[in-house]
């Protein structure tokens, strides 16, 4: 496609692609942020595969419980860190704290990965390192929505997260596919090291490149947990979001983090590459997030749209459980990858919608408080979810566990929808 048409005029296609785009989308800082953020996402997926593969291999029979304990330690530390992140960010600046969190991720995961490759004490090292991993991920989880908005789209939090999710989908596909292959061919520690190394560009970018607009002002509170609970109790807008987040964190979120012990219980071989391919399917689904988000927001407000995304996710979870019962050994991985696309599309569409709804639930100029409250709630519930899934996986069949949690999610969504008068179709925006 030529830049100019005859007569020196700008080609209409170029005009539509470049000049008609919002400034936030065509600024090189936006593209660079999406690139380095994508590398970090690829590392996160590879690190998740490496760490959960290491705990699964090191366990003596109780694979689900062992992996659940590791993840619970990490997520509990993330919850504690998320409580104090707002206060620290208010003092030092959100961008600076975010950059230091990425430096912590790069350093801790690289060191632990090297130890994992070099020694046989993988389980002990990972259990000790889990709280450190959690502190860095907790701080990152709280700040990422607002850092992303300051680099991508300063006007819409949901829009910036949906665009980032699409790029992250491509990165996660590469991280899952290549990470699973490398872990299978070498050592789970390689995936852990990859997480550390691939986070370095994001840390450097956050340190040296200024955003399009300063991140939203962070308000601090002397007693963050008390403030979070008080906000959840007094805000009628935030309360249904909290209930949805509660069920989501326990019934849905653990499925992907526990995918390695789930597939191990199904005797999938080779395990790391097989889990990587399914996660690659999930990542591919993230490419549809901007489209699905836009379509849902065209007809619904953020909270009703999030309910629809939760229903879709539950439906694909039931499809996964059904595929296990059908027992198609020659095609099961292909079927799971296809189902993974649906899970990824709906699951990651849910996140920007629920965060957007939380941002609108806060008072004007304090969008972060509602978002932080939901993230803190979800982070503290996550350890409960992974431990519960770990015990259920070891006690029952994976198909029964996935189906039970999907039905629980559907029941919760139905109750919330009925409570808000949404019996057949959710109310559209006027």
C-alpha positions in Angstrom: 0.0 0.0 0.0 1.6 3.3 -1.1 1.8 6.2 1.3 0.6 8.7 -1.3 -1.6 8.4 -4.3 -1.1 10.2 -7.6 -0.9 13.9 -7.2 0.9 13.7 -3.9 -2.3 13.2 -1.8 -2.4 10.8 1.0 -3.8 7.4 0.2 -7.3 7.1 1.7 -6.4 3.7 3.2 -3.5 5.3 5.0 -5.6 8.2 6.1 -8.1 5.9 7.7 -5.4 3.7 9.3 -3.1 6.4 10.7 -4.5 9.9 10.7 -8.1 9.0 11.8 -6.9 6.9 14.7 -7.0 8.5 18.2 -3.7 10.0 19.3 -3.3 7.4 22.1 -3.5 4.6 19.5 -0.9 5.9 17.0 1.6 7.3 19.5 4.8 5.1 19.4 4.8 4.9 23.2 1.5 3.0 23.0 2.9 0.4 20.5 6.1 0.0 22.5 4.2 -0.5 25.8 2.0 -3.1 24.1 5.2 -4.9 22.8 7.1 -5.0 26.1 3.9 -5.8 28.0 3.3 -8.7 25.6 6.8 -10.0 26.3 6.0 -9.9 30.0 2.8 -11.8 29.4 4.6 -14.5 27.4 7.1 -14.8 30.3 4.2 -15.0 32.8 2.7 -18.0 31.0 6.0 -19.7 30.5 6.8 -19.2 34.2 3.4 -20.5 35.3 3.9 -23.6 33.2 7.4 -24.1 34.6 6.5 -23.6 38.2 3.3 -25.7 38.2 5.1 -28.4 36.2 7.9 -28.5 38.8 5.5 -28.8 41.7 3.4 -31.5 39.9 6.6 -33.5 39.1 7.9 -33.1 42.6 4.7 -34.1 44.4 4.3 -37.7 45.7 0.8 -38.6 44.6 -1.1 -35.5 45.7 -0.4 -33.4 42.6 -3.4 -31.2 43.0 -2.9 -30.4 46.6 0.9 -29.7 46.2 0.4 -27.3 43.3 -2.6 -25.8 45.2 -0.4 -25.1 48.2 2.3 -23.4 46.1 -0.3 -21.2 44.3 -2.1 -20.5 47.6 1.1 -19.2 49.2 1.8 -17.0 46.2 -1.7 -15.7 46.0 -2.0 -15.0 49.7 1.2 -12.9 49.6 -0.2 -11.1 46.6 -3.3 -10.3 48.6 -1.3 -8.8 51.4 0.8 -6.8 48.9 -2.2 -5.5 47.1 -3.6 -4.1 50.4 -0.6 -1.8 50.7 0.2 -1.0 47.1 -2.2 1.9 46.9 -0.6 3.5 50.0 2.9 3.0 48.7 1.9 4.3 45.2 0.3 7.4 46.7 3.6 8.2 48.3 6.1 7.3 45.6 4.0 7.4 42.5 2.1 4.6 40.7 4.6 4.4 37.8 7.6 4.2 40.0 6.1 1.4 42.2 5.0 -0.5 39.0 8.6 -0.3 37.7 10.1 -1.6 40.9 7.5 -4.4 40.9 8.7 -5.5 37.5 12.3 -5.4 38.6 11.3 -7.6 41.5 9.6 -10.1 39.1 12.6 -10.2 36.8 15.1 -10.7 39.6 13.2 -13.2 41.7 12.0 -15.5 38.9 15.4 -15.5 37.2 17.2 -16.5 40.4 14.7 -19.2 41.3 14.7 -20.6 37.8 18.5 -20.9 37.8 18.3 -22.7 41.2 15.6 -25.0 39.8 17.8 -25.9 36.8 20.9 -26.5 38.9 19.5 -28.5 41.9 17.0 -31.2 42.8 15.3 -29.2 45.7 12.7 -27.7 43.4 9.7 -28.1 45.6 11.3 -26.6 48.7 12.8 -23.7 46.7 9.5 -22.9 45.0 7.5 -23.0 48.3 10.0 -20.6 49.9 9.9 -18.3 46.8 6.1 -18.4 46.4 5.5 -15.4 48.8 8.1 -13.3 47.0 6.5 -14.1 43.7 3.1 -13.2 45.2 4.2 -9.8 46.5 5.4 -8.7 43.1 2.3 -10.0 41.3 0.0 -8.4 43.8 1.5 -5.0 43.3 1.4 -5.5 39.5 -2.2 -6.6 39.5 -3.4 -3.4 41.4 -1.4 -1.0 39.2 -1.6 -2.6 35.7 -5.1 -1.3 34.7 -4.1 2.3 35.4 -0.6 2.1 34.0 -2.1 0.5 30.8 -4.7 3.3 30.6 -2.0 6.0 30.9 -0.1 4.5 27.9 -2.9 3.2 25.7 -6.2 5.0 26.1 -6.5 7.7 28.7 -10.3 8.1 28.3 -11.5 4.5 28.8 -10.2 2.0 31.2 -12.2 -0.9 29.7 -11.1 0.0 26.2 -7.4 0.2 27.1 -7.6 -3.2 28.9 -9.4 -4.9 26.0 -6.8 -3.6 23.5 -4.0 -4.8 25.7 -5.7 -8.1 26.1 -5.6 -8.7 22.3 -1.9 -8.1 22.1 -1.4 -10.2 25.3 -3.3 -13.0 23.6 -0.7 -13.3 20.8 2.1 -13.1 23.4 0.5 -15.7 25.6 0.1 -18.0 22.6 3.8 -17.8 22.0 4.7 -18.1 25.7 2.4 -21.2 26.2 3.4 -23.0 23.0 7.2 -22.4 23.1 7.3 -22.5 26.8 5.6 -25.9 27.0 8.0 -27.3 24.3 11.1 -26.0 26.0 10.0 -27.2 29.4 9.3 -30.7 27.9 12.7 -30.8 26.1 14.8 -29.3 29.0 13.7 -28.5 32.5 10.8 -26.7 34.2 13.3 -24.1 35.5 13.7 -22.9 31.9 10.2 -21.6 31.9 10.8 -19.9 35.3 13.9 -18.2 34.0 12.0 -17.1 30.9 9.5 -15.2 33.1 12.3 -13.2 34.7 14.2 -12.4 31.5 11.1 -11.4 29.5 9.9 -9.0 32.2 13.1 -6.9 32.0 12.0 -4.9 28.9 8.8 -3.8 30.6 10.7 -2.7 33.7 13.2 -0.7 31.6 10.3 0.9 29.6 8.4 1.9 32.7 11.6 3.5 34.2 12.6 5.6 31.2 9.5 6.3 29.1 6.9 8.7 30.2 3.2 7.8 29.6 0.8 9.7 27.5 -0.8 11.1 30.6 0.0 10.7 34.3 -1.6 7.6 35.9 -4.8 8.5 37.9 -4.1 9.8 41.3 -3.8 7.1 43.9 -5.6 7.7 47.2 -4.1 6.1 50.3 -5.8 4.9 53.4 -4.2 4.2 56.8 -6.2 1.0 57.2 -6.6 -0.5 53.7 -8.3 -3.7 54.7 -10.8 -1.9 56.9 -11.4 0.7 54.1 -11.9 -2.1 51.5 -14.4 -3.9 53.7 -16.2 -0.7 54.5 -16.4 0.2 50.8 -17.8 -3.2 49.9 -20.4 -2.8 52.6 -21.6 0.7 51.9 -21.5 0.8 48.2 -24.7 -0.6 46.6 -23.1 -0.5 43.2 -20.0 -2.3 44.3 -21.7 -5.0 46.3 -23.0 -7.1 43.4 -19.6 -6.8 41.7 -18.0 -8.1 44.9 -20.4 -11.1 45.0 -19.7 -11.9 41.3 -15.9 -11.6 41.9 -16.2 -13.9 44.9 -17.8 -16.7 43.0 -15.6 -16.1 40.0 -12.4 -16.3 42.0 -13.3 -19.6 43.5 -15.2 -21.3 40.7 -13.5 -20.1 37.5 -10.1 -18.5 38.0 -8.4 -21.7 39.4 -9.1 -23.8 36.3 -6.3 -22.3 34.2 -3.8 -21.9 37.0 -4.4 -25.6 37.9 -4.4 -26.8 34.3 -1.2 -28.8 34.7 -2.4 -31.0 37.6 -5.8 -31.3 35.9 -4.2 -32.7 32.7 -1.8 -34.8 34.7 -4.7 -36.5 36.4 -6.0 -37.2 32.9 -2.7 -38.9 32.0 -1.9 -36.4 29.2 1.6 -37.0 27.8 3.8 -35.1 27.2 2.4 -33.0 30.0 4.2 -29.6 29.7 3.8 -29.3 25.9 0.2 -30.5 26.1 -0.7 -28.0 28.8 1.1 -25.4 26.8 -0.9 -26.1 23.7 -4.2 -25.8 25.6 -3.1 -22.6 27.2 -2.1 -21.4 23.7 -5.7 -22.0 22.7 -6.8 -20.0 25.7 -4.4 -17.2 24.6 -5.8 -17.3 21.1 -9.2 -16.5 22.5 -7.9 -13.3 23.9 -7.6 -12.0 20.4 -11.4 -11.7 20.4 -11.6 -9.7 23.6 -11.8 -6.2 21.9 -14.5 -7.3 19.6 -16.6 -9.0 22.3 -16.1 -6.2 24.7 -17.2 -3.7 22.1 -20.3 -5.7 21.1 -21.4 -6.3 24.7 -20.9 -2.6 25.6 -22.9 -1.6 22.6 -26.0 -3.2 24.1 -25.3 -3.5 27.8 -23.6 -1.6 30.7 -20.4 -3.0 32.1 -21.9 -5.2 34.9 -24.7 -6.9 32.8 -22.0 -7.4 30.1 -19.8 -9.1 32.7 -22.6 -11.4 33.6 -22.9 -12.5 30.0 -19.1 -13.1 29.8 -19.4 -15.2 33.0 -22.2 -17.3 31.4 -20.1 -17.9 28.3 -17.1 -19.0 30.3 -19.2 -21.4 32.3 -20.6 -22.9 29.1 -17.2 -23.6 27.7 -16.2 -25.1 31.1 -19.1 -27.5 30.7 -18.0 -28.3 27.2 -14.5 -29.2 28.5 -16.0 -31.5 31.2 -18.2 -33.2 28.5 -15.2 -33.7 26.3 -13.4 -35.5 29.1 -16.3 -37.9 29.5 -16.5 -38.6 25.7 -12.9 -40.0 25.8 -11.5 -39.2 22.4 -7.9 -40.0 22.9 -6.8 -39.3 19.3 -8.5 -35.9 19.1 -8.8 -34.8 22.8 -5.9 -32.2 22.7 -7.3 -30.6 19.5 -10.8 -30.5 21.1 -9.4 -29.0 24.3 -7.5 -26.3 22.3 -10.7 -25.3 20.5 -12.6 -25.2 23.8 -9.7 -23.2 25.2 -10.2 -20.5 22.6 -13.8 -20.1 23.9 -12.7 -20.1 27.5 -10.0 -17.5 26.8 -12.3 -15.2 24.8 -15.0 -15.2 27.4 -12.8 -15.3 30.5 -10.6 -12.4 29.4 -13.6 -10.4 28.2 -14.9 -10.6 31.8 -11.9 -8.8 33.3 -12.1 -5.4 31.5 -15.9 -5.4 32.0 -15.8 -6.0 35.7 -13.0 -3.6 36.2 -14.8 -0.9 34.1 -17.9 -1.4 36.3 -15.8 -1.1 39.4 -14.2 2.1 38.2 -17.7 3.6 37.6 -18.9 2.5 41.1 -16.4 4.9 42.8 -16.9 8.6 43.4 -15.8 11.0 40.7 -12.0 11.3 40.7 -11.5 8.1 42.7 -12.0 5.4 40.1 -9.1 3.4 41.6 -10.7 2.7 45.0 -13.5 0.5 43.5 -11.1 -1.3 41.2 -8.6 -1.8 44.0 -11.3 -3.2 46.3 -12.4 -5.8 43.8 -8.8 -6.8 43.0 -7.9 -7.1 46.7 -11.1 -9.2 47.2 -10.3 -11.5 44.3 -6.7 -11.8 45.3 -7.5 -12.9 48.9 -10.1 -15.4 47.6 -7.8 -16.9 45.0 -5.8 -19.0 47.6 -9.1 -20.5 48.7 -10.0 -21.3 45.1 -6.8 -23.1 44.2 -6.7 -25.0 47.5 -10.3 -26.1 47.0 -9.6 -27.1 43.4 -6.5 -29.0 44.5 -8.4 -31.1 47.1 -11.3 -31.7 44.6 -8.9 -32.8 41.8 -7.2 -35.3 44.1 -10.6 -36.5 45.5 -12.8 -36.6 42.4 -12.5 -36.7 38.6 -11.5 -33.5 36.8 -14.7 -33.6 34.7 -16.8 -33.6 37.9 -14.8 -30.7 39.4 -15.0 -28.5 36.3 -18.7 -29.2 35.8 -19.5 -28.5 39.4 -17.7 -25.2 39.4 -19.3 -24.2 36.1 -22.8 -24.9 37.4 -22.0 -22.9 40.6 -21.0 -20.0 38.4 -24.2 -20.2 36.4 -26.3 -20.3 39.5 -24.6 -17.2 40.9 -25.0 -15.3 37.7 -28.7 -16.3 37.5 -29.2 -15.1 41.1 -27.6 -11.7 40.4 -29.5 -11.3 37.2 -32.8 -12.0 38.8 -32.0 -9.7 41.7 -31.5 -6.9 39.2 -34.6 -7.6 37.2 -32.7 -9.3 34.3 -34.8 -12.4 33.8 -34.6 -13.0 30.1 -32.5 -10.3 28.5 -30.1 -7.9 30.3 -31.0 -4.2 30.1 -29.4 -2.3 27.2 -27.9 1.2 27.4 -30.2 3.9 26.3 
